[in-house]
Amino acid sequence: MAEKRNSTTLGLLLRELLKERSLSMRKFSELTGIDKATISRIINDKRKATPQHLEKFADCLGVPLINLFEAAGYPIEQSQEKSHSDIHTSVDAIQAFLKSSNVYDNQFSMADVEQKLENYGLYAQTEEGKNTILKGFDEKIQNVGSIGPFISKLKELYEKFTLGKGTLFELTLIGSTLLYFIIPVDVIPDYLFPIGYLDDAIAVQLTTNALVKK
């Protein structure tokens, strides 16, 4: 009975979000790549949304993934002492997602993403790193075939990088994030689609926050 109540909560939430964004079911289907019939069944409480569905919904609608996880009834373990920032809640959601997916056994942590970004930052300062970004970004975007806040922000960062808009520190930071996205072997390998891009979203969020602070 509890599962049905949670699913209904997700359906009501999705209806509200679609209405706020003036999105039809057909357009939402196009943006997420999920067929219209499946979306309709989820919204009408006739099937439970998978973590993969929720990840695509969150990216398209621009809402924290954890909100959809909670509405769908997935258990989210949180410490009361933990910061309630978007990044921390996103990490919680990713950990729950990985646990439920049964395709990735390693523990996900923000520290791993930060270490990768630091390594890529050094690479971004080299000519080889810059060429990797310039030659690989458009192709990777096409391969992902996704739109939403995550991809939109990456395109914005790529434009700043190619135009050299920013200090050396800012461009290095941006370059590290672009390389994180382009290079398939990162904390969660990209071939584990669609969960392989959850850590990329965290990397973008970390960089965005760092640029705002500067």
Biotite code that builds the C-alpha atoms (Angstrom):
import biotite.structure as struc

atoms = struc.array([
    struc.Atom([0.000, 0.000, 0.000], chain_id="A", res_id=1, res_name="MET", atom_name="CA", element="C"),
    struc.Atom([2.885, 2.319, 0.833], chain_id="A", res_id=2, res_name="ALA", atom_name="CA", element="C"),
    struc.Atom([4.425, 1.761, -2.586], chain_id="A", res_id=3, res_name="GLU", atom_name="CA", element="C"),
    struc.Atom([1.235, 2.839, -4.296], chain_id="A", res_id=4, res_name="LYS", atom_name="CA", element="C"),
    struc.Atom([1.032, 5.986, -2.213], chain_id="A", res_id=5, res_name="ARG", atom_name="CA", element="C"),
    struc.Atom([4.651, 6.861, -3.074], chain_id="A", res_id=6, res_name="ASN", atom_name="CA", element="C"),
    struc.Atom([4.083, 6.211, -6.772], chain_id="A", res_id=7, res_name="SER", atom_name="CA", element="C"),
    struc.Atom([1.025, 8.461, -6.698], chain_id="A", res_id=8, res_name="THR", atom_name="CA", element="C"),
    struc.Atom([3.168, 11.146, -5.088], chain_id="A", res_id=9, res_name="THR", atom_name="CA", element="C"),
    struc.Atom([5.602, 10.882, -8.001], chain_id="A", res_id=10, res_name="LEU", atom_name="CA", element="C"),
    struc.Atom([2.746, 11.083, -10.493], chain_id="A", res_id=11, res_name="GLY", atom_name="CA", element="C"),
    struc.Atom([1.340, 14.207, -8.895], chain_id="A", res_id=12, res_name="LEU", atom_name="CA", element="C"),
    struc.Atom([4.800, 15.771, -8.728], chain_id="A", res_id=13, res_name="LEU", atom_name="CA", element="C"),
    struc.Atom([5.459, 15.076, -12.409], chain_id="A", res_id=14, res_name="LEU", atom_name="CA", element="C"),
    struc.Atom([2.086, 16.508, -13.400], chain_id="A", res_id=15, res_name="ARG", atom_name="CA", element="C"),
    struc.Atom([2.861, 19.674, -11.455], chain_id="A", res_id=16, res_name="GLU", atom_name="CA", element="C"),
    struc.Atom([6.350, 20.028, -12.937], chain_id="A", res_id=17, res_name="LEU", atom_name="CA", element="C"),
    struc.Atom([5.098, 19.487, -16.487], chain_id="A", res_id=18, res_name="LEU", atom_name="CA", element="C"),
    struc.Atom([2.375, 22.069, -15.977], chain_id="A", res_id=19, res_name="LYS", atom_name="CA", element="C"),
    struc.Atom([4.850, 24.620, -14.549], chain_id="A", res_id=20, res_name="GLU", atom_name="CA", element="C"),
    struc.Atom([7.120, 24.172, -17.554], chain_id="A", res_id=21, res_name="ARG", atom_name="CA", element="C"),
    struc.Atom([4.274, 24.047, -20.090], chain_id="A", res_id=22, res_name="SER", atom_name="CA", element="C"),
    struc.Atom([5.469, 20.658, -21.306], chain_id="A", res_id=23, res_name="LEU", atom_name="CA", element="C"),
    struc.Atom([3.104, 18.255, -23.021], chain_id="A", res_id=24, res_name="SER", atom_name="CA", element="C"),
    struc.Atom([3.446, 14.512, -22.493], chain_id="A", res_id=25, res_name="MET", atom_name="CA", element="C"),
    struc.Atom([4.618, 14.184, -26.099], chain_id="A", res_id=26, res_name="ARG", atom_name="CA", element="C"),
    struc.Atom([7.323, 16.840, -25.710], chain_id="A", res_id=27, res_name="LYS", atom_name="CA", element="C"),
    struc.Atom([8.440, 15.351, -22.390], chain_id="A", res_id=28, res_name="PHE", atom_name="CA", element="C"),
    struc.Atom([8.772, 11.997, -24.120], chain_id="A", res_id=29, res_name="SER", atom_name="CA", element="C"),
    struc.Atom([10.932, 13.532, -26.856], chain_id="A", res_id=30, res_name="GLU", atom_name="CA", element="C"),
    struc.Atom([13.196, 15.314, -24.363], chain_id="A", res_id=31, res_name="LEU", atom_name="CA", element="C"),
    struc.Atom([13.743, 12.295, -22.129], chain_id="A", res_id=32, res_name="THR", atom_name="CA", element="C"),
    struc.Atom([13.831, 9.600, -24.792], chain_id="A", res_id=33, res_name="GLY", atom_name="CA", element="C"),
    struc.Atom([11.229, 7.627, -22.817], chain_id="A", res_id=34, res_name="ILE", atom_name="CA", element="C"),
    struc.Atom([8.169, 6.550, -24.775], chain_id="A", res_id=35, res_name="ASP", atom_name="CA", element="C"),
    struc.Atom([4.940, 8.397, -24.073], chain_id="A", res_id=36, res_name="LYS", atom_name="CA", element="C"),
    struc.Atom([3.068, 5.270, -22.970], chain_id="A", res_id=37, res_name="ALA", atom_name="CA", element="C"),
    struc.Atom([5.629, 4.535, -20.259], chain_id="A", res_id=38, res_name="THR", atom_name="CA", element="C"),
    struc.Atom([5.504, 8.097, -18.955], chain_id="A", res_id=39, res_name="ILE", atom_name="CA", element="C"),
    struc.Atom([1.717, 7.977, -18.907], chain_id="A", res_id=40, res_name="SER", atom_name="CA", element="C"),
    struc.Atom([1.716, 4.734, -16.917], chain_id="A", res_id=41, res_name="ARG", atom_name="CA", element="C"),
    struc.Atom([4.175, 6.173, -14.389], chain_id="A", res_id=42, res_name="ILE", atom_name="CA", element="C"),
    struc.Atom([2.168, 9.356, -13.935], chain_id="A", res_id=43, res_name="ILE", atom_name="CA", element="C"),
    struc.Atom([-1.084, 7.396, -13.619], chain_id="A", res_id=44, res_name="ASN", atom_name="CA", element="C"),
    struc.Atom([0.373, 4.995, -11.031], chain_id="A", res_id=45, res_name="ASP", atom_name="CA", element="C"),
    struc.Atom([0.256, 1.970, -13.343], chain_id="A", res_id=46, res_name="LYS", atom_name="CA", element="C"),
    struc.Atom([3.990, 1.231, -13.219], chain_id="A", res_id=47, res_name="ARG", atom_name="CA", element="C"),
    struc.Atom([6.864, 2.098, -10.931], chain_id="A", res_id=48, res_name="LYS", atom_name="CA", element="C"),
    struc.Atom([9.550, 4.412, -12.309], chain_id="A", res_id=49, res_name="ALA", atom_name="CA", element="C"),
    struc.Atom([13.018, 2.891, -12.487], chain_id="A", res_id=50, res_name="THR", atom_name="CA", element="C"),
    struc.Atom([16.108, 4.798, -11.323], chain_id="A", res_id=51, res_name="PRO", atom_name="CA", element="C"),
    struc.Atom([16.980, 5.260, -15.012], chain_id="A", res_id=52, res_name="GLN", atom_name="CA", element="C"),
    struc.Atom([13.611, 6.932, -15.630], chain_id="A", res_id=53, res_name="HIS", atom_name="CA", element="C"),
    struc.Atom([14.083, 9.226, -12.642], chain_id="A", res_id=54, res_name="LEU", atom_name="CA", element="C"),
    struc.Atom([17.559, 10.297, -13.737], chain_id="A", res_id=55, res_name="GLU", atom_name="CA", element="C"),
    struc.Atom([16.231, 11.348, -17.152], chain_id="A", res_id=56, res_name="LYS", atom_name="CA", element="C"),
    struc.Atom([13.222, 13.094, -15.599], chain_id="A", res_id=57, res_name="PHE", atom_name="CA", element="C"),
    struc.Atom([15.441, 15.067, -13.199], chain_id="A", res_id=58, res_name="ALA", atom_name="CA", element="C"),
    struc.Atom([17.847, 16.126, -15.945], chain_id="A", res_id=59, res_name="ASP", atom_name="CA", element="C"),
    struc.Atom([15.056, 17.252, -18.251], chain_id="A", res_id=60, res_name="CYS", atom_name="CA", element="C"),
    struc.Atom([12.981, 19.044, -15.602], chain_id="A", res_id=61, res_name="LEU", atom_name="CA", element="C"),
    struc.Atom([15.924, 20.626, -13.786], chain_id="A", res_id=62, res_name="GLY", atom_name="CA", element="C"),
    struc.Atom([15.051, 19.285, -10.344], chain_id="A", res_id=63, res_name="VAL", atom_name="CA", element="C"),
    struc.Atom([17.250, 17.499, -7.757], chain_id="A", res_id=64, res_name="PRO", atom_name="CA", element="C"),
    struc.Atom([17.287, 13.772, -8.456], chain_id="A", res_id=65, res_name="LEU", atom_name="CA", element="C"),
    struc.Atom([16.746, 13.019, -4.778], chain_id="A", res_id=66, res_name="ILE", atom_name="CA", element="C"),
    struc.Atom([13.321, 14.714, -4.887], chain_id="A", res_id=67, res_name="ASN", atom_name="CA", element="C"),
    struc.Atom([12.136, 12.251, -7.498], chain_id="A", res_id=68, res_name="LEU", atom_name="CA", element="C"),
    struc.Atom([13.718, 9.297, -5.687], chain_id="A", res_id=69, res_name="PHE", atom_name="CA", element="C"),
    struc.Atom([11.840, 10.189, -2.515], chain_id="A", res_id=70, res_name="GLU", atom_name="CA", element="C"),
    struc.Atom([8.568, 10.752, -4.365], chain_id="A", res_id=71, res_name="ALA", atom_name="CA", element="C"),
    struc.Atom([8.943, 7.364, -6.071], chain_id="A", res_id=72, res_name="ALA", atom_name="CA", element="C"),
    struc.Atom([9.470, 5.625, -2.741], chain_id="A", res_id=73, res_name="GLY", atom_name="CA", element="C"),
    struc.Atom([13.154, 4.749, -3.054], chain_id="A", res_id=74, res_name="TYR", atom_name="CA", element="C"),
    struc.Atom([14.942, 4.710, 0.327], chain_id="A", res_id=75, res_name="PRO", atom_name="CA", element="C"),
    struc.Atom([17.354, 7.617, 0.740], chain_id="A", res_id=76, res_name="ILE", atom_name="CA", element="C"),
    struc.Atom([19.687, 7.368, 3.719], chain_id="A", res_id=77, res_name="GLU", atom_name="CA", element="C"),
    struc.Atom([20.657, 10.790, 5.056], chain_id="A", res_id=78, res_name="GLN", atom_name="CA", element="C"),
    struc.Atom([22.488, 11.963, 8.150], chain_id="A", res_id=79, res_name="SER", atom_name="CA", element="C"),
    struc.Atom([20.914, 14.826, 10.061], chain_id="A", res_id=80, res_name="GLN", atom_name="CA", element="C"),
    struc.Atom([24.359, 16.362, 10.495], chain_id="A", res_id=81, res_name="GLU", atom_name="CA", element="C"),
    struc.Atom([25.056, 16.298, 6.760], chain_id="A", res_id=82, res_name="LYS", atom_name="CA", element="C"),
    struc.Atom([24.810, 19.485, 4.743], chain_id="A", res_id=83, res_name="SER", atom_name="CA", element="C"),
    struc.Atom([21.588, 19.712, 2.763], chain_id="A", res_id=84, res_name="HIS", atom_name="CA", element="C"),
    struc.Atom([23.236, 21.308, -0.247], chain_id="A", res_id=85, res_name="SER", atom_name="CA", element="C"),
    struc.Atom([22.259, 20.152, -3.720], chain_id="A", res_id=86, res_name="ASP", atom_name="CA", element="C"),
    struc.Atom([25.577, 18.346, -4.141], chain_id="A", res_id=87, res_name="ILE", atom_name="CA", element="C"),
    struc.Atom([25.232, 16.316, -0.960], chain_id="A", res_id=88, res_name="HIS", atom_name="CA", element="C"),
    struc.Atom([21.670, 15.329, -1.709], chain_id="A", res_id=89, res_name="THR", atom_name="CA", element="C"),
    struc.Atom([22.666, 14.425, -5.259], chain_id="A", res_id=90, res_name="SER", atom_name="CA", element="C"),
    struc.Atom([25.446, 12.182, -3.923], chain_id="A", res_id=91, res_name="VAL", atom_name="CA", element="C"),
    struc.Atom([22.908, 10.479, -1.646], chain_id="A", res_id=92, res_name="ASP", atom_name="CA", element="C"),
    struc.Atom([20.638, 9.897, -4.614], chain_id="A", res_id=93, res_name="ALA", atom_name="CA", element="C"),
    struc.Atom([23.476, 8.518, -6.738], chain_id="A", res_id=94, res_name="ILE", atom_name="CA", element="C"),
    struc.Atom([24.496, 6.085, -3.995], chain_id="A", res_id=95, res_name="GLN", atom_name="CA", element="C"),
    struc.Atom([20.891, 4.878, -3.716], chain_id="A", res_id=96, res_name="ALA", atom_name="CA", element="C"),
    struc.Atom([20.683, 4.667, -7.496], chain_id="A", res_id=97, res_name="PHE", atom_name="CA", element="C"),
    struc.Atom([23.860, 2.557, -7.766], chain_id="A", res_id=98, res_name="LEU", atom_name="CA", element="C"),
    struc.Atom([22.677, 0.264, -4.984], chain_id="A", res_id=99, res_name="LYS", atom_name="CA", element="C"),
    struc.Atom([19.379, -0.356, -6.753], chain_id="A", res_id=100, res_name="SER", atom_name="CA", element="C"),
    struc.Atom([20.915, -0.764, -10.227], chain_id="A", res_id=101, res_name="SER", atom_name="CA", element="C"),
    struc.Atom([23.098, -3.795, -9.350], chain_id="A", res_id=102, res_name="ASN", atom_name="CA", element="C"),
    struc.Atom([25.520, -2.970, -12.177], chain_id="A", res_id=103, res_name="VAL", atom_name="CA", element="C"),
    struc.Atom([28.185, -1.020, -10.292], chain_id="A", res_id=104, res_name="TYR", atom_name="CA", element="C"),
    struc.Atom([29.695, -2.419, -7.087], chain_id="A", res_id=105, res_name="ASP", atom_name="CA", element="C"),
    struc.Atom([32.089, 0.380, -6.118], chain_id="A", res_id=106, res_name="ASN", atom_name="CA", element="C"),
    struc.Atom([31.205, 3.033, -3.543], chain_id="A", res_id=107, res_name="GLN", atom_name="CA", element="C"),
    struc.Atom([30.638, 6.459, -5.070], chain_id="A", res_id=108, res_name="PHE", atom_name="CA", element="C"),
    struc.Atom([32.108, 9.482, -3.302], chain_id="A", res_id=109, res_name="SER", atom_name="CA", element="C"),
    struc.Atom([32.490, 13.149, -4.067], chain_id="A", res_id=110, res_name="MET", atom_name="CA", element="C"),
    struc.Atom([36.173, 12.945, -3.098], chain_id="A", res_id=111, res_name="ALA", atom_name="CA", element="C"),
    struc.Atom([36.790, 10.618, -6.059], chain_id="A", res_id=112, res_name="ASP", atom_name="CA", element="C"),
    struc.Atom([35.207, 13.134, -8.446], chain_id="A", res_id=113, res_name="VAL", atom_name="CA", element="C"),
    struc.Atom([37.243, 15.991, -6.964], chain_id="A", res_id=114, res_name="GLU", atom_name="CA", element="C"),
    struc.Atom([40.471, 13.990, -7.370], chain_id="A", res_id=115, res_name="GLN", atom_name="CA", element="C"),
    struc.Atom([39.674, 13.251, -11.009], chain_id="A", res_id=116, res_name="LYS", atom_name="CA", element="C"),
    struc.Atom([38.918, 16.927, -11.648], chain_id="A", res_id=117, res_name="LEU", atom_name="CA", element="C"),
    struc.Atom([42.251, 17.911, -10.114], chain_id="A", res_id=118, res_name="GLU", atom_name="CA", element="C"),
    struc.Atom([44.098, 15.469, -12.385], chain_id="A", res_id=119, res_name="ASN", atom_name="CA", element="C"),
    struc.Atom([42.195, 16.643, -15.467], chain_id="A", res_id=120, res_name="TYR", atom_name="CA", element="C"),
    struc.Atom([42.907, 20.260, -14.514], chain_id="A", res_id=121, res_name="GLY", atom_name="CA", element="C"),
    struc.Atom([46.615, 19.646, -15.036], chain_id="A", res_id=122, res_name="LEU", atom_name="CA", element="C"),
    struc.Atom([45.906, 17.916, -18.338], chain_id="A", res_id=123, res_name="TYR", atom_name="CA", element="C"),
    struc.Atom([43.673, 20.784, -19.486], chain_id="A", res_id=124, res_name="ALA", atom_name="CA", element="C"),
    struc.Atom([46.667, 23.134, -19.320], chain_id="A", res_id=125, res_name="GLN", atom_name="CA", element="C"),
    struc.Atom([48.569, 21.108, -21.927], chain_id="A", res_id=126, res_name="THR", atom_name="CA", element="C"),
    struc.Atom([48.132, 21.444, -25.682], chain_id="A", res_id=127, res_name="GLU", atom_name="CA", element="C"),
    struc.Atom([47.090, 17.814, -25.886], chain_id="A", res_id=128, res_name="GLU", atom_name="CA", element="C"),
    struc.Atom([44.416, 18.390, -23.261], chain_id="A", res_id=129, res_name="GLY", atom_name="CA", element="C"),
    struc.Atom([43.097, 21.478, -25.026], chain_id="A", res_id=130, res_name="LYS", atom_name="CA", element="C"),
    struc.Atom([42.971, 19.632, -28.352], chain_id="A", res_id=131, res_name="ASN", atom_name="CA", element="C"),
    struc.Atom([41.097, 16.755, -26.695], chain_id="A", res_id=132, res_name="THR", atom_name="CA", element="C"),
    struc.Atom([38.452, 19.227, -25.543], chain_id="A", res_id=133, res_name="ILE", atom_name="CA", element="C"),
    struc.Atom([38.175, 21.035, -28.869], chain_id="A", res_id=134, res_name="LEU", atom_name="CA", element="C"),
    struc.Atom([37.996, 17.842, -30.916], chain_id="A", res_id=135, res_name="LYS", atom_name="CA", element="C"),
    struc.Atom([35.983, 15.661, -28.581], chain_id="A", res_id=136, res_name="GLY", atom_name="CA", element="C"),
    struc.Atom([33.265, 17.837, -27.065], chain_id="A", res_id=137, res_name="PHE", atom_name="CA", element="C"),
    struc.Atom([30.791, 18.009, -29.965], chain_id="A", res_id=138, res_name="ASP", atom_name="CA", element="C"),
    struc.Atom([31.139, 14.298, -30.678], chain_id="A", res_id=139, res_name="GLU", atom_name="CA", element="C"),
    struc.Atom([30.494, 13.397, -27.031], chain_id="A", res_id=140, res_name="LYS", atom_name="CA", element="C"),
    struc.Atom([27.429, 15.655, -26.906], chain_id="A", res_id=141, res_name="ILE", atom_name="CA", element="C"),
    struc.Atom([26.020, 13.876, -29.957], chain_id="A", res_id=142, res_name="GLN", atom_name="CA", element="C"),
    struc.Atom([26.715, 10.473, -28.425], chain_id="A", res_id=143, res_name="ASN", atom_name="CA", element="C"),
    struc.Atom([24.949, 11.372, -25.200], chain_id="A", res_id=144, res_name="VAL", atom_name="CA", element="C"),
    struc.Atom([21.957, 12.686, -27.113], chain_id="A", res_id=145, res_name="GLY", atom_name="CA", element="C"),
    struc.Atom([20.549, 14.475, -24.089], chain_id="A", res_id=146, res_name="SER", atom_name="CA", element="C"),
    struc.Atom([19.311, 17.956, -23.287], chain_id="A", res_id=147, res_name="ILE", atom_name="CA", element="C"),
    struc.Atom([18.604, 19.649, -20.011], chain_id="A", res_id=148, res_name="GLY", atom_name="CA", element="C"),
    struc.Atom([20.376, 21.673, -17.309], chain_id="A", res_id=149, res_name="PRO", atom_name="CA", element="C"),
    struc.Atom([23.373, 19.291, -17.180], chain_id="A", res_id=150, res_name="PHE", atom_name="CA", element="C"),
    struc.Atom([24.081, 19.440, -20.921], chain_id="A", res_id=151, res_name="ILE", atom_name="CA", element="C"),
    struc.Atom([23.150, 23.111, -21.242], chain_id="A", res_id=152, res_name="SER", atom_name="CA", element="C"),
    struc.Atom([25.670, 24.027, -18.568], chain_id="A", res_id=153, res_name="LYS", atom_name="CA", element="C"),
    struc.Atom([28.378, 21.981, -20.271], chain_id="A", res_id=154, res_name="LEU", atom_name="CA", element="C"),
    struc.Atom([27.747, 23.830, -23.540], chain_id="A", res_id=155, res_name="LYS", atom_name="CA", element="C"),
    struc.Atom([28.017, 27.131, -21.690], chain_id="A", res_id=156, res_name="GLU", atom_name="CA", element="C"),
    struc.Atom([31.328, 26.079, -20.128], chain_id="A", res_id=157, res_name="LEU", atom_name="CA", element="C"),
    struc.Atom([32.628, 24.869, -23.491], chain_id="A", res_id=158, res_name="TYR", atom_name="CA", element="C"),
    struc.Atom([31.863, 28.249, -25.074], chain_id="A", res_id=159, res_name="GLU", atom_name="CA", element="C"),
    struc.Atom([33.759, 30.062, -22.316], chain_id="A", res_id=160, res_name="LYS", atom_name="CA", element="C"),
    struc.Atom([36.703, 27.709, -22.726], chain_id="A", res_id=161, res_name="PHE", atom_name="CA", element="C"),
    struc.Atom([36.937, 28.048, -26.511], chain_id="A", res_id=162, res_name="THR", atom_name="CA", element="C"),
    struc.Atom([36.656, 31.840, -26.304], chain_id="A", res_id=163, res_name="LEU", atom_name="CA", element="C"),
    struc.Atom([39.137, 32.039, -23.437], chain_id="A", res_id=164, res_name="GLY", atom_name="CA", element="C"),
    struc.Atom([36.648, 33.907, -21.234], chain_id="A", res_id=165, res_name="LYS", atom_name="CA", element="C"),
    struc.Atom([38.123, 33.764, -17.751], chain_id="A", res_id=166, res_name="GLY", atom_name="CA", element="C"),
    struc.Atom([41.293, 33.710, -15.718], chain_id="A", res_id=167, res_name="THR", atom_name="CA", element="C"),
    struc.Atom([43.834, 30.892, -16.010], chain_id="A", res_id=168, res_name="LEU", atom_name="CA", element="C"),
    struc.Atom([42.377, 29.348, -12.852], chain_id="A", res_id=169, res_name="PHE", atom_name="CA", element="C"),
    struc.Atom([38.808, 29.530, -14.191], chain_id="A", res_id=170, res_name="GLU", atom_name="CA", element="C"),
    struc.Atom([39.732, 28.106, -17.586], chain_id="A", res_id=171, res_name="LEU", atom_name="CA", element="C"),
    struc.Atom([41.674, 25.287, -15.918], chain_id="A", res_id=172, res_name="THR", atom_name="CA", element="C"),
    struc.Atom([38.663, 24.502, -13.761], chain_id="A", res_id=173, res_name="LEU", atom_name="CA", element="C"),
    struc.Atom([36.346, 24.562, -16.773], chain_id="A", res_id=174, res_name="ILE", atom_name="CA", element="C"),
    struc.Atom([38.785, 22.468, -18.811], chain_id="A", res_id=175, res_name="GLY", atom_name="CA", element="C"),
    struc.Atom([38.929, 19.812, -16.102], chain_id="A", res_id=176, res_name="SER", atom_name="CA", element="C"),
    struc.Atom([35.143, 19.474, -16.156], chain_id="A", res_id=177, res_name="THR", atom_name="CA", element="C"),
    struc.Atom([34.975, 19.261, -19.937], chain_id="A", res_id=178, res_name="LEU", atom_name="CA", element="C"),
    struc.Atom([37.641, 16.548, -19.928], chain_id="A", res_id=179, res_name="LEU", atom_name="CA", element="C"),
    struc.Atom([35.767, 14.695, -17.212], chain_id="A", res_id=180, res_name="TYR", atom_name="CA", element="C"),
    struc.Atom([32.746, 14.655, -19.506], chain_id="A", res_id=181, res_name="PHE", atom_name="CA", element="C"),
    struc.Atom([34.633, 13.796, -22.701], chain_id="A", res_id=182, res_name="ILE", atom_name="CA", element="C"),
    struc.Atom([36.913, 11.039, -21.376], chain_id="A", res_id=183, res_name="ILE", atom_name="CA", element="C"),
    struc.Atom([34.770, 7.901, -20.852], chain_id="A", res_id=184, res_name="PRO", atom_name="CA", element="C"),
    struc.Atom([36.805, 6.404, -18.005], chain_id="A", res_id=185, res_name="VAL", atom_name="CA", element="C"),
    struc.Atom([35.950, 8.406, -14.878], chain_id="A", res_id=186, res_name="ASP", atom_name="CA", element="C"),
    struc.Atom([34.588, 7.567, -11.417], chain_id="A", res_id=187, res_name="VAL", atom_name="CA", element="C"),
    struc.Atom([31.515, 5.852, -12.902], chain_id="A", res_id=188, res_name="ILE", atom_name="CA", element="C"),
    struc.Atom([32.424, 4.606, -16.416], chain_id="A", res_id=189, res_name="PRO", atom_name="CA", element="C"),
    struc.Atom([30.269, 6.177, -19.132], chain_id="A", res_id=190, res_name="ASP", atom_name="CA", element="C"),
    struc.Atom([29.501, 2.815, -20.736], chain_id="A", res_id=191, res_name="TYR", atom_name="CA", element="C"),
    struc.Atom([27.224, 2.078, -17.762], chain_id="A", res_id=192, res_name="LEU", atom_name="CA", element="C"),
    struc.Atom([24.456, 4.097, -19.420], chain_id="A", res_id=193, res_name="PHE", atom_name="CA", element="C"),
    struc.Atom([22.586, 6.005, -18.106], chain_id="A", res_id=194, res_name="PRO", atom_name="CA", element="C"),
    struc.Atom([24.181, 5.898, -14.655], chain_id="A", res_id=195, res_name="ILE", atom_name="CA", element="C"),
    struc.Atom([27.609, 6.594, -16.166], chain_id="A", res_id=196, res_name="GLY", atom_name="CA", element="C"),
    struc.Atom([26.752, 10.297, -16.449], chain_id="A", res_id=197, res_name="TYR", atom_name="CA", element="C"),
    struc.Atom([25.568, 10.873, -12.895], chain_id="A", res_id=198, res_name="LEU", atom_name="CA", element="C"),
    struc.Atom([29.097, 11.655, -11.717], chain_id="A", res_id=199, res_name="ASP", atom_name="CA", element="C"),
    struc.Atom([29.565, 13.998, -14.695], chain_id="A", res_id=200, res_name="ASP", atom_name="CA", element="C"),
    struc.Atom([26.586, 15.982, -13.428], chain_id="A", res_id=201, res_name="ALA", atom_name="CA", element="C"),
    struc.Atom([28.234, 16.211, -9.999], chain_id="A", res_id=202, res_name="ILE", atom_name="CA", element="C"),
    struc.Atom([31.471, 17.415, -11.631], chain_id="A", res_id=203, res_name="ALA", atom_name="CA", element="C"),
    struc.Atom([29.571, 20.161, -13.450], chain_id="A", res_id=204, res_name="VAL", atom_name="CA", element="C"),
    struc.Atom([27.871, 21.184, -10.218], chain_id="A", res_id=205, res_name="GLN", atom_name="CA", element="C"),
    struc.Atom([31.168, 21.315, -8.318], chain_id="A", res_id=206, res_name="LEU", atom_name="CA", element="C"),
    struc.Atom([32.747, 23.499, -10.998], chain_id="A", res_id=207, res_name="THR", atom_name="CA", element="C"),
    struc.Atom([29.714, 25.790, -11.221], chain_id="A", res_id=208, res_name="THR", atom_name="CA", element="C"),
    struc.Atom([29.784, 26.352, -7.473], chain_id="A", res_id=209, res_name="ASN", atom_name="CA", element="C"),
    struc.Atom([33.531, 27.016, -7.514], chain_id="A", res_id=210, res_name="ALA", atom_name="CA", element="C"),
    struc.Atom([33.181, 29.580, -10.322], chain_id="A", res_id=211, res_name="LEU", atom_name="CA", element="C"),
    struc.Atom([30.389, 31.377, -8.466], chain_id="A", res_id=212, res_name="VAL", atom_name="CA", element="C"),
    struc.Atom([32.559, 31.643, -5.355], chain_id="A", res_id=213, res_name="LYS", atom_name="CA", element="C"),
    struc.Atom([35.381, 33.160, -7.395], chain_id="A", res_id=214, res_name="LYS", atom_name="CA", element="C"),
])
